[in-house]
């Protein structure tokens, strides 16, 4: 079997003026998504494990593991584990200090 490797070098050059509209578009899209996410959250007092994990930029199993290690407290409501908004903020502050 014969294999060939083709390497192509591409050099792109952009000025600040070229990139500014793109950066502004990305920022506006990001801000719009943040506003949509905030509106969806509303004034919820507690979040399910998947919701809380997403808010913390974690995977649900990472949040569960942190709960099992005692790093964050959740409360059982029926079959679900809920995390209070204040507990999520405390968790973030403690992790920021590490």
C-alpha positions as CSV (number, residue, x, y, z in Angstrom):
1,X,0.0,0.0,0.0
2,X,1.4,3.4,-1.0
3,X,0.3,6.5,0.9
4,X,0.9,10.1,0.0
5,X,1.0,13.0,2.3
6,X,0.0,16.3,0.9
7,X,0.8,19.3,3.0
8,X,-0.7,22.7,2.1
9,X,0.5,25.8,3.8
10,X,-2.0,28.7,3.9
11,X,-1.2,32.1,5.1
12,X,-4.1,34.3,6.0
13,X,-3.7,38.0,6.7
14,X,-6.5,40.2,8.1
15,X,-6.4,43.8,9.2
16,X,-8.2,45.0,12.3
17,X,-10.8,46.8,10.1
18,X,-11.5,43.4,8.3
19,X,-12.0,41.6,11.6
20,X,-14.0,44.2,13.5
21,X,-17.4,43.5,11.8
22,X,-16.9,39.8,12.5
23,X,-16.0,40.3,16.1
24,X,-19.0,42.6,16.6
25,X,-21.3,40.0,15.1
26,X,-19.9,37.3,17.4
27,X,-20.2,39.5,20.4
28,X,-23.8,40.5,19.5
29,X,-24.8,36.8,19.0
30,X,-23.2,35.8,22.3
31,X,-25.0,38.6,24.2
32,X,-28.3,37.7,22.6
33,X,-27.8,34.0,23.6
34,X,-26.9,35.1,27.2
35,X,-30.1,37.2,27.4
36,X,-32.2,34.3,26.1
37,X,-30.6,32.0,28.6
38,X,-31.1,34.4,31.5
39,X,-34.8,34.9,30.5
40,X,-35.2,31.1,30.4
41,X,-33.8,30.8,33.9
42,X,-36.0,33.5,35.3
43,X,-36.1,33.6,39.1
44,X,-35.6,29.9,39.7
45,X,-34.5,29.1,43.2
46,X,-33.1,25.7,42.4
47,X,-31.8,23.8,39.4
48,X,-31.7,20.1,38.4
49,X,-28.3,18.5,38.2
50,X,-28.1,18.8,34.3
51,X,-29.2,22.5,34.6
52,X,-26.8,23.3,37.4
53,X,-23.9,21.5,35.6
54,X,-24.6,23.5,32.4
55,X,-24.6,26.8,34.4
56,X,-21.2,25.9,35.9
57,X,-19.8,24.7,32.5
58,X,-19.5,21.2,33.9
59,X,-20.8,17.8,32.8
60,X,-23.5,16.4,35.0
61,X,-21.2,13.6,36.2
62,X,-18.6,16.2,37.3
63,X,-21.1,18.0,39.4
64,X,-22.4,14.7,40.9
65,X,-18.8,13.8,41.8
66,X,-18.3,17.2,43.4
67,X,-21.5,16.6,45.5
68,X,-20.3,13.2,46.5
69,X,-17.0,14.6,47.6
70,X,-18.8,17.2,49.7
71,X,-17.7,20.2,47.6
72,X,-21.3,21.2,46.9
73,X,-24.6,20.5,48.6
74,X,-27.7,19.3,46.7
75,X,-31.1,18.4,48.1
76,X,-33.2,15.5,47.1
77,X,-36.7,16.3,45.9
78,X,-38.3,13.0,44.9
79,X,-35.9,11.2,42.6
80,X,-34.1,14.4,41.6
81,X,-31.2,16.3,43.1
82,X,-31.6,20.0,43.1
83,X,-29.0,22.7,43.7
84,X,-30.0,26.1,45.1
85,X,-28.8,29.2,43.3
86,X,-26.8,30.4,46.3
87,X,-25.1,27.0,46.6
88,X,-24.0,27.2,43.0
89,X,-22.5,30.7,43.6
90,X,-20.7,29.5,46.8
91,X,-19.3,26.6,44.8
92,X,-18.0,29.0,42.2
93,X,-16.4,31.3,44.8
94,X,-14.7,28.4,46.5
95,X,-13.3,27.1,43.2
96,X,-12.1,30.6,42.2
97,X,-9.9,30.7,45.3
98,X,-8.1,27.5,44.4
